[in-house]
Amino acid sequence: MYEKAIEKIRDEMAVNAEESVVVEIGELLCHWLSRHRSAAAAVIAEGKTLTGAAKTLEEEARKIAGGKRCAAIGPEAAQKIVLRYFGLDDSQKASVTRGGFEVSLDELLEG
């Protein structure tokens, strides 16, 4: 199941390579799954996608901004929203290795 989840994530990242938020969410989930393989079922669940997570993140940002268009949301809140969208435990921090350096989701979303 883990391999199937990674394949699903990678496929969606490839299709949406120009959308950095979708790619960042995919990287977060790949890393998360490498440490929490039992979470794979949540990622491959019917109707759960990286683009859906990105849309949920945008909707939550608008709520926080009082309904106005909002391009940014705090990194910790963003992480919680993405993980909750997939039904994952948001009590642990996640990070991604990029270019030989480990980067937290906080740093990815700020960049």
BAKOL-408380 format. One record per residue (C-alpha): residue in one letter; x, y, z. Coordinates in steps of 0.5 Angstrom, whole numbers, plus 500, padded with zeros to 3 digits. Layout:
AXYZ ...
This chain:
M500500500 Y506505502 E509504494 K502505492 A501512496 I508514493 E506513486 K500516487 I503522490 R509522485 D504522479 E500528481 M506532483 A508531475 V502533473 N502539477 A509541476 E508548475 E504549482 S509549487 V504549493 V502542490 V509540489 E511542496 I505538499 G507532495 E514532498 L511533505 L507527504 C512523501 H517524507 W511523512 L510517509 S517515510 R516515517 H509513518 R508508513 S501506516 A498513514 A499510506 A491508506 A489516508 V493518502 I490513497 A483514500 E478516495 G477523493 K484525497 T489529492 L494534493 T490539489 G485538494 A489539500 A492545496 K485548495 T483546502 L489550504 E487556500 E480556503 E482556510 A487562509 R481566506 K477564512 I483567517 A483573512 G476574513 G473572507 K478576503 R483573498 C489571502 A496569499 A499566505 I498563512 G502561517 P507555516 E504551522 A497552521 A498550514 Q502544516 K496542520 I491543515 V494539510 L495533514 R488534517 Y485534510 F489527509 G486525516 L494524519 D496526526 D498533526 S502533532 Q508531530 K513536525 A515534518 S520536514 V523534507 T530533505 R532538499 G538539496 G542535501 F539539507 E533538511 V527543510 S521544515 L514545512 D515552515 E521554511 L518551504 L511555505 E515561507 G519560501 
